[in-house]
Amino acid sequence: MLSEMIFYTRPACHLCESALPHARRAAKFLGRRLQIINIDSDDDLVVEYGLRVPVLTTSGGELIAEGSFGMREIVRGLIGRR
């Protein structure tokens, strides 16, 4: 069961600023916690996500959406996990 979603971001990322409200809305609708992580705070995350941000995953690391995304892509990502 999806218990948490993780939103990977970095400062001055316009795609992140656009996607975050959608991630928040999805988390609220699903009754899940949304953890927001700045990838620049961890060198390993910079290597893993780099220019891919924003990235939305499950707490288990399964990809939900990345890059430019809205509610449609989040729903598709969640349905695709079933």
MIVOGU-599102 format. One record per residue (C-alpha): residue in one letter; y, z, x; residue number from 1. Coordinates in nm, 4 decimals. Layout:
<sites>
+---+----------+----------+----------+-----+
! r !       yy !       zz !       xx !   k !
+---+----------+----------+----------+-----+
! A !        Y !        Z !        X ! NUM !
...
+---+----------+----------+----------+-----+
</sites>
This chain:
<sites>
+---+----------+----------+----------+-----+
! r !       yy !       zz !       xx !   k !
+---+----------+----------+----------+-----+
! M !   0.0000 !   0.0000 !   0.0000 !   1 !
! L !   0.3494 !  -0.0822 !   0.1195 !   2 !
! S !   0.5163 !   0.2494 !   0.2012 !   3 !
! E !   0.8075 !   0.1357 !   0.4127 !   4 !
! M !   0.9817 !  -0.1820 !   0.5135 !   5 !
! I !   1.1491 !  -0.2240 !   0.8517 !   6 !
! F !   1.4603 !  -0.4355 !   0.8995 !   7 !
! Y !   1.5194 !  -0.5396 !   1.2615 !   8 !
! T !   1.8809 !  -0.6265 !   1.3362 !   9 !
! R !   2.1458 !  -0.6281 !   1.6072 !  10 !
! P !   2.5248 !  -0.5886 !   1.6110 !  11 !
! A !   2.7440 !  -0.8911 !   1.5303 !  12 !
! C !   2.4555 !  -1.0789 !   1.3674 !  13 !
! H !   2.5932 !  -1.2686 !   1.0686 !  14 !
! L !   2.2451 !  -1.3543 !   0.9377 !  15 !
! C !   2.1571 !  -0.9828 !   0.9527 !  16 !
! E !   2.4685 !  -0.8946 !   0.7549 !  17 !
! S !   2.3712 !  -1.1502 !   0.4901 !  18 !
! A !   2.0050 !  -1.0471 !   0.4670 !  19 !
! L !   2.0460 !  -0.6684 !   0.4693 !  20 !
! P !   2.1666 !  -0.6349 !   0.1068 !  21 !
! H !   1.8598 !  -0.8330 !  -0.0079 !  22 !
! A !   1.6276 !  -0.6107 !   0.1953 !  23 !
! R !   1.7944 !  -0.3000 !   0.0500 !  24 !
! R !   1.7635 !  -0.4342 !  -0.3043 !  25 !
! A !   1.3953 !  -0.5199 !  -0.2535 !  26 !
! A !   1.3190 !  -0.1763 !  -0.1092 !  27 !
! K !   1.4964 !  -0.0046 !  -0.3967 !  28 !
! F !   1.3176 !  -0.2194 !  -0.6554 !  29 !
! L !   0.9800 !  -0.1426 !  -0.4945 !  30 !
! G !   1.0613 !   0.2261 !  -0.4528 !  31 !
! R !   1.0152 !   0.2040 !  -0.0779 !  32 !
! R !   1.2079 !   0.3347 !   0.2188 !  33 !
! L !   1.3947 !   0.0785 !   0.4307 !  34 !
! Q !   1.4187 !   0.1624 !   0.7988 !  35 !
! I !   1.6907 !  -0.0255 !   0.9868 !  36 !
! I !   1.6351 !  -0.0714 !   1.3598 !  37 !
! N !   1.8832 !  -0.2122 !   1.6109 !  38 !
! I !   1.6655 !  -0.4127 !   1.8503 !  39 !
! D !   1.9240 !  -0.3744 !   2.1272 !  40 !
! S !   1.8252 !  -0.0064 !   2.1528 !  41 !
! D !   1.4821 !  -0.0978 !   2.2943 !  42 !
! D !   1.4085 !  -0.3608 !   2.5606 !  43 !
! D !   1.0615 !  -0.4261 !   2.4162 !  44 !
! L !   1.2118 !  -0.5030 !   2.0747 !  45 !
! V !   1.4625 !  -0.7414 !   2.2340 !  46 !
! V !   1.1737 !  -0.9269 !   2.3984 !  47 !
! E !   0.9702 !  -0.9313 !   2.0754 !  48 !
! Y !   1.2444 !  -1.0222 !   1.8266 !  49 !
! G !   1.5291 !  -1.1606 !   2.0391 !  50 !
! L !   1.6943 !  -1.4452 !   1.8523 !  51 !
! R !   1.4593 !  -1.4107 !   1.5508 !  52 !
! V !   1.6655 !  -1.1365 !   1.3845 !  53 !
! P !   1.6939 !  -1.0459 !   1.1118 !  54 !
! V !   1.3248 !  -0.9681 !   1.0738 !  55 !
! L !   1.1752 !  -0.7743 !   0.7827 !  56 !
! T !   0.8247 !  -0.6312 !   0.8237 !  57 !
! T !   0.5950 !  -0.3811 !   0.6620 !  58 !
! S !   0.5489 !  -0.0468 !   0.8350 !  59 !
! G !   0.2221 !  -0.1933 !   0.9666 !  60 !
! G !   0.4094 !  -0.4751 !   1.1401 !  61 !
! E !   0.3205 !  -0.7553 !   0.8983 !  62 !
! L !   0.5985 !  -1.0125 !   0.8708 !  63 !
! I !   0.7726 !  -1.0353 !   0.5328 !  64 !
! A !   1.0696 !  -1.2559 !   0.6251 !  65 !
! E !   1.2841 !  -1.3576 !   0.9208 !  66 !
! G !   1.5985 !  -1.5518 !   0.9994 !  67 !
! S !   1.8061 !  -1.6556 !   0.7017 !  68 !
! F !   1.6430 !  -1.4982 !   0.3949 !  69 !
! G !   1.7166 !  -1.3638 !   0.0510 !  70 !
! M !   1.5191 !  -1.2152 !  -0.2350 !  71 !
! R !   1.3123 !  -1.5321 !  -0.2875 !  72 !
! E !   1.1817 !  -1.5265 !   0.0704 !  73 !
! I !   1.1133 !  -1.1516 !   0.0560 !  74 !
! V !   0.9081 !  -1.1937 !  -0.2626 !  75 !
! R !   0.7203 !  -1.4881 !  -0.1096 !  76 !
! G !   0.6501 !  -1.2829 !   0.2025 !  77 !
! L !   0.5188 !  -0.9919 !  -0.0014 !  78 !
! I !   0.3038 !  -1.2091 !  -0.2282 !  79 !
! G !   0.1622 !  -1.3919 !   0.0731 !  80 !
! R !   0.0313 !  -1.0616 !   0.2096 !  81 !
! R !  -0.2075 !  -1.0088 !  -0.0822 !  82 !
+---+----------+----------+----------+-----+
</sites>
